[in-house]
């Protein structure tokens, strides 16, 4: 049985994949799937793809598009979450900062260069006709690093998915001062060109298992309870999140969506030129 190494953040969006693993769905389809958590987010995963530490990852759309255009030898192989992501904008509990509109000259905590916490801060600023300078970013690696940095007042602003951070807001570790909604579907699956060359049929089998599990999860009577119990999210919040989230059940990737991402990244100064977005996507008819 062929092995595939799949990575993602340890968050509720990836529950359909974990359920498929628990039910041996990948094994039944002939795939030996090995899951790896990346608590450093998309920036950590793009580096892992470059370093051949993982074959496939569930990443933020803007993060993998940006990194492929900067030389990562990977392709987007499927959509994953078709709905946008709601980012919470946070600061330390004792920081006098209280309003989203006052953040753009402050110091930003980011997990990695090229991570969602980095890119979406830049895109949000661009939407408000603001600009963040490179020296305003401080790398803190992950959520726990951000909490420490913000509460030491070393940094002032941190973007992270709002339901993941809400327990920390409730218990007084973080203060949320705003929200920002991603202007495109938030997560895609991307694979290294190496695994796509060496194991294309195995990758296709893996995708079928994921899509099947996503379809089942969206109709699951106990999905909300599972999200609440496994990820420490209040049931009311888990309910809101679940009903606002849609997963992909096939491998189609919208070229128009990718054009929107590329245009926005170019306007925000994250990439230098507009490219043919077809080059970002795995062309299955080649296998």
Secondary structure, DSSP 8 states (H G I E B T S, - for coil): -EEEEEEE-SSGGGHHHHHHHHTTHHHHTTEEEEEEE-TT-HHHHHHHHHTTS-SEEEEEHHHHHHHHHTT--EEEEEEEE-S--EEEEEE-TT-S---GGG-TTS-EEESSTTSHHHHHHHHHHHHTT----GGGEEE--SHHHHHHHHHTTS--EEEEEHHHHHHHHHTTS-EEEEEEE-SS--EEEEEEHHHHHH-HHHHHHHHHHHHHHHHHHTT-TTHHHHHHHHHT--HHHHHHHHHT--B-SS----HHHHHHHHHHHHHTTSSSS---GGGGB--GGG-
